[in-house]
Amino acid sequence: MVDTVRCTGCGRCVAACGSRLLSLEVDGFRKYAQIGISKRCKRCLACAAACPVRALRAD
């Protein structure tokens, strides 16, 4: 799950996701990470480890 308030849109989680399920979405002048098909997520937490602001967690 992505905490969109905390997410800075740096894209490190997108690059770390081996399944390529994360993408960056744009909302006005702000970017944030968004998970595509959450059922396909393997919960490896590589994205959470790459996030410098701890905006991702396994739920």
C-alpha positions in Angstrom: 0.0 0.0 0.0 1.3 3.5 -0.9 0.8 6.4 1.5 0.3 9.1 -1.1 0.6 11.9 1.4 4.1 10.7 2.4 5.2 9.7 -1.1 7.5 12.3 -2.8 7.3 10.7 -6.3 11.0 10.0 -6.5 10.5 6.8 -8.5 12.9 4.6 -6.5 10.1 2.1 -5.6 9.2 1.9 -9.3 12.7 1.0 -10.3 13.0 -1.5 -7.4 9.8 -3.4 -8.3 10.9 -6.6 -10.1 7.3 -7.3 -11.1 6.9 -3.9 -12.6 3.6 -3.3 -10.8 4.4 0.3 -9.6 4.1 3.4 -11.7 4.2 7.2 -11.0 0.9 9.0 -11.3 0.6 12.8 -11.7 -2.0 14.8 -9.7 -1.6 18.5 -10.7 2.0 19.4 -9.9 2.6 16.4 -7.7 3.7 12.8 -8.4 3.1 9.8 -6.3 3.6 6.0 -6.7 0.6 3.8 -7.5 0.4 0.0 -7.6 -1.2 -1.4 -10.7 -2.6 -4.9 -10.0 -2.2 -5.5 -6.3 -3.2 -9.2 -6.6 0.0 -9.8 -8.6 2.2 -8.2 -5.9 4.5 -10.9 -4.3 5.0 -8.8 -1.1 8.8 -9.0 -1.5 9.0 -5.4 -0.1 11.9 -4.4 -2.4 9.9 -1.2 -3.1 9.5 -0.5 0.6 13.3 -1.0 1.2 14.0 1.5 -1.7 11.7 4.2 -0.4 13.6 6.9 1.4 10.5 8.3 3.1 8.8 5.0 4.1 5.7 5.6 2.1 5.1 1.9 1.2 4.0 -1.0 3.4 2.6 -4.5 2.9 -1.1 -4.6 3.5 
